[in-house]
Each structure stands twice: as structure tokens, then as C-alpha cells.
Amino acid sequence: MCDFCKPPPQESTKSCMDCSASYCNECFKIHHPWGTVKAQHEYVGPTTNFRPKILMCPEHEMERVNMYCEICRRPVCHLCKLGGCHANHRVTTMSTAYKTLKEKLSKGIEYLISKESQVKAHITQLDLLLKETEFNSERAKQEAFQSFEKLSHILEEKKFAALRAIDASKNLKLEKLQAQAEEYQGLLENNGLVGYAQEVLKETDPSCFVQTAKQLHVRIQKATESLKCFRPAAESTFEDFVVDIAKQELVLGDLTFHSNGLEIPEINELQSRMYNKALISWEWPGKRDAADTYVLEYHKLNREEESAVWQEIDVCSKSKVISDLDNDSSYAFRVRGYKGSICSAWSREVILHTSPAPVFSFLFDDKCGYNSEHLLLNPRRTSVESRAGFSLLLGSERVQAGCYTTLDYIIGDTGVTKGKHFWAFHVEPYSYLVKVGVVSSNKMQKLFHNTHDAISPRYEQDSGHDSGSEDAFFDSSQPFPLVTLGMKKFFIPTTPAASKDAASRILPLPSCLGICLDCDKGKVGFYDAGSMKCLYECKVDCSGMMYPAFALMGGAAVHLEEPVTAKYGEYDDNDI
């Protein structure tokens, strides 16, 4: 009933949760006039259950909640903190919790609003998938119906052929048995052969009897022999017409819609690689039932994004080159095959890492400081090999004590002065000693005239130097950063802060190495180019033109990583 009507009160039509009272329509308009604060009150249907304006503690009914338990994430009162179950919990003031939760909620709302375009894109994608699902389901039903109709037609033909063969065999057997039955019917008294013989026996004329009985006697003998070895003219069974469908039952029992027999393709991680572009190659576990087309999907791994948005590419071959990928990022790739409207399951996802900076392309310089007697370049200048031949043996004739064997240096034909750049290369596993790094044009003279590459004074008989003291000085005094490789090992350079344990500075040599030069920050990093993991980083003076530098000694070889081009992207097994 209305709490404000004059007697007799009217039936209440709504209740105000802020006023904790019930009203009829007229009284509600009077007490909540339009344009006032009360017009904004919350109202519901008629009720007597009004919530309190002040939130009270559920465990201490007479106490107001004035704190927030961060452990239980719920409002509590001071008694809960003093001696209740929240005594040892971390609590904060209600105003602080209000601000914190409000900020989190605001950020969450802002994030959702900022992702509105992404949500719309997902909705559009889902709408397309709904339509494609409807279309593909009808197409799949039609193809399945046609397949079963084909099987049914084959079975019907086989059924009628088997029934016709059985009928033909039945008719032949019936004819034989009927003829044999009639023959034996004539052996009965007063029937057929026996009746005729009995009449012949009544003949009294000898000449007529002999003439007739001669042929009759032959027939009687045949009938007698057939009685002695009776055998039906045909078998009554049809064992030769039993249809064996055991194998067919197994085949039909395994008849499913699993990918229409398509196997799941596998991404070949050995043939796939990431450099200036991504080359993704895949293959089939078997040669049977290869797909007609493929769909390659990839997406960037981002910890902030909870749901990945896959980029889709239709491919007609078994490899694809993908460009325009972000540097210093990780991408997941997967592929599936299509044959008609039926597709295989997705392959296992493969994660590849892009280079930390744009790829820098160069060739080995065959002019500046190049020693053609010791080094051998291939025609394309992408590979260099050191030759420990007669020249090295002839040069060692003047050596009477231990010495440093000559390091043969070679640089790239292109340099950089600014920006961030990355290049990769392979070092042959048999290589004895290779040094790699960068050199500035300001210090190029020291590179090709390094006195430490000649005979060491510490090995001369009259030098007075002891062994080992100059090695550390040599590493620390180099005018350019070079890292030592060799004997399938990667040696981290010695530094004052480095561990004294030599074993901790020796790493396995990666199959492909990379160097990242940041001219703006004055840093150079050495990477495992397969996983893009930084193995060592140091500062470098980038005051001049910076060139890639390499040094080889003894038997060694270095091959520059070949950039990924479009020619890798569209080939098929049939074209190879």
C-alpha cells in the first residue's frame, strides 16, 4: 500500500530505494518532481525489502564497513581487523580502495573502448565465419550424399549381379535334378523302362524278342549301374555364392569425415628460416592424398594481447615468403591443407624470431687489405676461406721460437654511420680460429698493420718477457671489438668484471651467428641467429664509418647468410 496516501491508501505501484518507501503513481509524482534531485532516485516495483543506505558489516551487524581487506578483496569493519578473521590480513582505507578500484575499472573500460575497432573486426570475422559455415556445411552434406549414393549404387549393382548368378545356378541345378528324378521314376514297376521291359518279356516270337531285348538289355544295365552308385546330378547347396564382406565391413566401419583422408602438414623447421624476410616451408608425412591448396596463418606474439589475431594467406605451393614483419619480435606460424571443401587439422605451431634490427646487406671487400695469397673468395664474394699453404710455411722459416701466426683480415664492402643494423653468417665447424666484429674507418690502419699479428716479443730469446702476461693486455687493448670463434666454440671476451673461470666464458658455437650494431647508442651485440638470443654485448666507438670485420687463421671459412628473396616462396615438389 502507498505510504503517503490519505485514508483509504491506494495500492502502491513502485518503491523508492533511496527513500525506502512505497508510492502510488500520484504520490510518486508529488514527492519526486521532475527536474529535482529526487527525480534521480532509484525505484523498483512494489517491495518491502529496502537495502540500507550505509553498508554494514555482515559479521558485525552494528558496525559500518570502513576498510578494505586486500587479501580477501572485500570490505570489512574495524572489529574484523582488531580481532576477527582479518586480524593478520593487509587492509587499506576505503577511500584508497575506492580510488584504486576506480582507476583499474577506468583503465579496463578505456582499454575496451580503445579496442572497439578490434572488436568490430572480430565481429565481422565471426559474421563471415557464420556465413562460410552455413555454405560449407551444405556443400559438405552434398558431397557426403554423393559419396554415399555412389557407394549405394555400387552395392546395388553387386547385389543384382549376385542374385542373378544365384538364380542361374538354381535353374541349372533344378533342370539336372528334375531329369534325374524322371529317369529314376521310370525304374518303378508299371512305369517307364520297367513297364516296357515287362511287356517285352511277354513276346513269344524269338526273333522279335531278340531284336527288341538287345537294346532294352543295354538300358537295363545302365539303370542297374546307376542304382549301385547313386549320386545326385547337382548339389542343393550354394556354398560357392557366399558373399564375404568381412573386409568391407571393417572399411565401412572406419568410414568417417576426418579431413577426407588428408594428413596434417608439418612445417619443416630446417628449411624454414627468418632473416630479412620469413621463409616458411612445410611438407606431408606421406606422399598420399596431398592437398590442392593450403592456408598459412601467422600472428605476432604479444603478451599484452590475450587473443591472437591470425593473418591468413592462401598458398598453392609448399612454401611462402612473408615480408613486412616487425623487427625484434616473435611470430607463430601454422598451416593446413585443403582438398575441395574439406580441410586438414592445423599443423603444430612453429615460433620464429625476427632480427633485432633491419638486415644490413654487404659483400666481402676484395680490395681494401685483402690478402689473396692467404684468403680465397668465391665469385659472388659471399664466402671467404683461409688457405694455410706454402706461403705460410715459407714465412715461418725465420721463426726460431714460438710466435703468433698471421691473422688475415677482411671487411665488408659497405659501411654505416648511423642507425641500427643486423647481419648474419655461418662459420664452418672445422674452422680453427675466426674473429668477427666491427671496425671503424678511423682505425682501419691498425686493423691491417697490427703489430700483435707479427712475431711476439715475449717469445724472442732476448726480450725478457714472461709468458701469458700480454694476452690479457692484447684483449683489452684492441682498437675494435672482435669476438673469437673456433673449434666449434664461442669465446666470450675477458673483461675486468668477467668471471675468472675460463669454462664459463666458452659456449657452443651456434650454426648461424649474427651481429647487431647500434651506431646511435654505440653498442655491438653478438647473437645466436637461430634463436635471436644475445650472447655478448659491448660498447664500441662509432665515430667513423663502421664496417663488418672478419679475421681468419689456419683452416677456416665464413659464409654470409643469403637474404630471403621471392624465388624461395613459390615452388612445389613437382617443380624440383
Summary of the structure (lengths in Angstrom):
residues: 576
radius of gyration: 48.7
end to end distance: 90.1
largest distance: 159.5
contacts: 1509
relative contact order: 0.07
helix: 34%
strand: 24%
